[in-house]
Amino acid sequence: MTRAEEIETRLRAAFAPRELIVENQSNRHAGHSGDDGTGESHFAVRIRATGFAGQNRLARHRAVHKALGPDLVGEIHALALDIDA
């Protein structure tokens, strides 16, 4: 399973989102800091789920990081998050 697929699987399980887009942007950062050569180091996530209602931006980001888990977060150099309820 790719990291993008793992991100999607974990976020779907945790939030049952009505919208989820996981984009691997690693090719845009090839040769830059944080490029580990795997082609799976930089990601952008757009997620919409009712579970985020009433949470501020920091709480939403923390919830996503918790859902992904320290193992997966530790493998990712950059994770851009666009989160809303």
Secondary structure, DSSP 8 states (H G I E B T S, - for coil): --HHHHHHHHHHHHH--SEEEEEE-GGGGTTSTT--SSS-SEEEEEEE-GGGTT--HHHHHHHHHHHHHHHHHHH-SEEEEEEE-
